[in-house]
Amino acid sequence: MPASLKRINVPGGASVLLHVCEVCGAEASFGVGVEFRQALIRLAGGDVVTAKRLLGKWYCGEHRPTGGDARG
């Protein structure tokens, strides 16, 4: 599954991007190959395809890569 670009606005004007696990689709906390600042710049400019690529791959705790697998 690709990284989700669902955005949630939170108090204070901030927003949160939610990610889902590449394996099972659960909420994901562990990103691999992430260039977050560049992804936000591209997303703000409307380039969703590049933003998704720059967000890398995301995994839940159960499917988090370890060792050599962590390079994405």
Backbone torsions as a table, in degrees:
resi	resn	phi	psi	omega
1	MET	NA	140.7	178.3
2	PRO	-75.9	162.5	176.0
3	ALA	-61.5	139.1	178.5
4	SER	-80.4	142.4	174.6
5	LEU	-110.3	26.9	177.3
6	LYS	-68.5	128.4	-177.2
7	ARG	-113.7	132.6	177.2
8	ILE	-117.9	128.4	176.1
9	ASN	-83.8	137.3	179.6
10	VAL	-120.3	161.7	-179.7
11	PRO	-53.5	142.7	179.7
12	GLY	95.9	1.1	176.5
13	GLY	89.6	-1.6	179.4
14	ALA	-80.2	166.3	174.3
15	SER	-136.9	158.1	-177.0
16	VAL	-125.3	133.4	173.4
17	LEU	-95.5	128.5	179.3
18	LEU	-94.9	141.1	179.8
19	HIS	-122.1	151.3	177.7
20	VAL	-119.6	151.7	-179.0
21	CYS	-63.5	134.2	177.8
22	GLU	-62.0	-25.2	-174.6
23	VAL	-93.3	-51.5	-170.4
24	CYS	-116.8	-11.9	179.2
25	GLY	87.5	1.5	177.7
26	ALA	-72.5	167.2	175.3
27	GLU	-57.8	137.5	-174.1
28	ALA	-118.7	136.3	-179.3
29	SER	-114.1	-11.9	-173.0
30	PHE	-112.9	109.3	-179.0
31	GLY	-100.3	143.0	179.2
32	VAL	-125.9	130.9	179.3
33	GLY	71.2	34.9	-174.3
34	VAL	-93.5	130.0	172.3
35	GLU	-121.6	74.8	-168.4
36	PHE	-60.8	-47.0	-177.9
37	ARG	-60.3	-44.5	179.0
38	GLN	-65.6	-37.1	178.3
39	ALA	-62.3	-43.4	179.1
40	LEU	-64.6	-38.7	177.9
41	ILE	-62.4	-46.6	179.5
42	ARG	-64.8	-41.0	179.7
43	LEU	-63.3	-42.2	178.2
44	ALA	-62.5	-31.3	178.5
45	GLY	-85.4	0.6	177.3
46	GLY	89.6	3.9	-179.0
47	ASP	-90.4	77.8	-174.9
48	VAL	-66.9	-38.0	-177.9
49	VAL	-60.9	-48.0	179.2
50	THR	-68.5	-37.8	178.7
51	ALA	-59.4	-43.6	178.6
52	LYS	-61.2	-42.3	179.0
53	ARG	-63.2	-41.9	-178.6
54	LEU	-70.3	-19.9	177.6
55	LEU	-76.6	-6.5	175.5
56	GLY	69.2	-152.1	179.4
57	LYS	-117.7	143.4	-175.7
58	TRP	-123.0	146.3	-175.6
59	TYR	-138.2	148.5	172.6
60	CYS	-78.5	173.6	-179.0
61	GLY	-60.1	-35.3	-178.1
62	GLU	-70.6	-33.0	-176.1
63	HIS	-107.5	10.3	-179.6
64	ARG	-58.2	127.8	177.5
65	PRO	-66.1	150.0	177.2
66	THR	-128.0	157.8	176.2
67	GLY	58.4	-131.6	-176.0
68	GLY	-66.2	-19.2	-179.8
69	ASP	-74.8	-12.7	-171.0
70	ALA	-77.6	1.5	-177.7
71	ARG	-89.0	-6.9	174.8
72	GLY	74.7	NA	NA
